[in-house]
């Protein structure tokens, strides 16, 4: 038992040590970019409302995500593949398994990126439905959307979204080593699309999600909040009729659909259960 607790704290410490320098780097990059190309001029991100709440999510989400992801992968190996010993588990996940693991790592990474984005597109739409919206509304509650808003996700939303999709694809055989390639991209791009930037990237707006593309998704549900569900590739929104990028317009206001949402971290965690 004590060994498990020690391992848990080791994982937590390792995760936080990684998050801190990455956070500083992103803060510097988006502070500079936002100074010159702000979509919504005004106060800088470090003066935004509910900043402490977003900082709490920024460190809490990667911590809980890593612990739960590892736990589910271990459980999946035991249930579906009858693998139990630590050495066998390490060998099982070290380089993936099955036919997918035989593909070049770059191909696996591309496959993971495309499949996960497709699955998360539909997952995202489900969370905009009546049953699950109370969990996803927390992500939409920020009235000052910026790079640090990217991690504002309720644990239920996180569990049935990113974590579940990751576990499914890794259990399918894709090597966890793809995270070496995709981890930095995912962190940067998630912060990028939430950043206060007026960038559309011109014709590339149809290729990869941009700040303006995603900021329309954070407007009210009547204005654009039920469009632009894709996290990385807008092609899904184009194919399924949910793409919105009005020419010559920029989104202006955010977080207006949940006026009763608490502003503090703990209040938001219990909010869906008090509805």
N, C-alpha and C positions, 0 to 999 in steps of 0.2 A: 504493500500500500504506500509506504513512504517513498519507495522508488518511483512509483507512478506520480506521486505529488511532486517530487523533485524534478521529474521529466517535464511535467506540466509547467512548472515555474521556469524551467530552462527554455521551453518553447516560447513562453510569454516574454521572457527577457530578450531572447534573440529577435523576436518579432518587433518589439518596441525599439530595439537598437537599430533596426533597419528602417523603421518608419520615420524616426526623427530626422536623420540627414536628408532623406527623400523629401520630407515636408519642407525643410528649410530651402532646398533647391527649388522646389515648385513655387514656394512663396516668392523667392527672388525673381524667377522667370516671369511669373504672371503679374507681379507688381510692376515690372518694367514694361511688359507688353500692354497691360491695362492702362498705364499712364498715357500711352500714345494712341491706342486703338480701342478705347472703351466703347462698349455698346450702349451702356447707360451711365453717362457721366454723373459723378457725385462723390460720395464718400468712398475712400479706398476700402478694400476688403477687411483690413484689420479694425475698421470702425463700424463694421456692419452689425445690424441687430442680431442677437442670438449667436454671437461669435463663439462664446464659451460652449454652447450646445454643439455647434459644428466641430469644434476642436475635440470635444468628447467623442463624437461619432468617428472622427478622423483616426483616433487611436484605438477606439473600441472595436470598430468593424474588422480591421485586418487581424486583430487579436482573436476575436471570437470565430472569424471565418476560418483561420488556419487550424485552430483546435478542433472545430466541428468537422472540417473537411478531412483531416487526418483520421479522426475517430470513425467517420462513416466509411472511409476507404478500408480501414482495418476490419470493420464489421462486415463490409461487403465481401472482402476476401475470405473471411471465415464462413459466411453464409452461402455464397455462390460458388466458391472454389475450394472450400474445405482446407484452407491454409491457416495454420494457427501459430506456429513457432515464430519468434522474432526474426530469425535468419531467413526463413522461408518468405516471410512478409517483405523483408527488405529486398530479397531476390525477385519477388513477384512484381514489386513496384519500381525497382531500380531502373529498368529499361522498358517497362510496359510488358505486354503479353499478347499472344495471338497474332493474327495476320496484320493488324494495324501497326503493331510494334516493328514489323519488318520493313515498313516504309522509311525512306530517309527522314531524318528528324525535321528538316525544313518542311517537307510535305505534311508530316503529322501536325506541325504547328499551324500550317495554313488550313488543314482540315478541321482542326480544333477551333480555330478562329471563326471559320465560316459556319460550322455546325452549331457552335455555341451561340453565335449571334442570331441565327435563325430561330433556335429554340427560345432564346431570351426575348426575341421580338414577340412571339406569341404568349410567352409567360407575362411579358409586360402588359399586353392587352388584357390578359386575364385579371391582372391586378387593378386594371381600370374598371372592372365590373363591379356590380353592387356588393357582392359578397366580400371581395378582398380589398376594395378601395380603402377601407379604414386603416389598413396597414401601409399601403402605398402613399396615402395622403400625407404621411409624415415627410416623405421625400419632396412632396410638392408644397410643403408649408412655408418654406423659406421665402421671404419677401425680398431678400438681397442675394440673389443667386450669384455665386462666384466659385472659383476653383475648389475652395474648401467645402463647398456644399455637396460635393460629389459623393461623400461617404454617408450622408444622412439617410440611412435606411433602417427601418424597424427590423429586429432580428427575424421575425416571421417572414418578412419580405426577402431578407437576405438568404434565409434557409431554403425557401422554396424557389428562389431565383438563382443567383449565381452559384451558390454552394451545390445545390442539387444538380444543376447542369454540369458543373465541373466533375462531380463524382460520377455521374452517368457516363461521361465521355472517357474518364480515366479507367473506370471499370470495364468499359468496352474494349480497352486495350491500348489506347494512346498513352505514350510514355509521359510520366510526370516531368521528364526533362524538357518538355515543350515550354514549361513555365519559365525556364531560363531565358527563352526567347520572348515569350508573350507577357511575362510579369511586368517588366519595365514599360512595355508598350501600353498594356492595359491601365496601369496606374497613371501614366502621363496622359493618355487619350481621355480617360474619364475626367481628370482635372481640366483638360483642355476644352472639352465640350461644355463644361459648366463655367468656364472662365468668362469674365466680363469683357468679351472681345466682340467687335463688329465684323469678324471675319466670316465670309461665306465660301472663300476659296474658288470663286468663279465657277467654271464648268466642273470642277472637282467636287462641287456640292452634291453631285449625284453619285459620287464614288465613295466618299467617306464622310462621316458625320462631323459637322463643324459647330462652333459655338452658337451661331445664329440659328442653325437647324435645331439644336437641342433647346435653346432658350425659348423658341416658340412652344415647345412641349411643356415648358414651365409656366406658360401664361394660363389664364383661366380656362376651364374646360370648354367654355363656349367659344373662346377666341382661338385657341390652338392646342390646349392641353390634351385633347384626344387625337392628336396627330404626332407624327415623327417619333414612333416607338422604338426604332432601331437604335442600338447602342453604337454600332460601328459602321454598318453598311446601309445607306439609305435605300438601296435597291429593294429591300423588303417593303418599305413604305410605298415606294413607287409601284411595285407589283400588286400590292393589296389595297391601294387606294387611300393611304393615310399620310401621304407626303404633303407638307405645307412649307413653302418658302416664297411668300409674296414679294414680287419685285419692288424694289425701292422702299420697303418698309422694314423696320426693326421692332422687335418686341420691346415692351416698355414696363409692364407691371407683372408681378409674380406673386404666387402664394395667396390668392384671394378666395380660394374655394373652401378653406377650412378656418373660418374666423375664430372658432372656439379652440383651436389647437394650442395646447400649452407651449410656452416658449423654452422651457428648461428640458434638459435631457431626460431626467427621471419621469417627468410628467408625460413626455411623448412616448416613452416605453409602455406606460400603462394606459395611454389614451385609447387604443382600440378596444380594450376590455371594459372601458367605462361607458362606451357608447350606448 
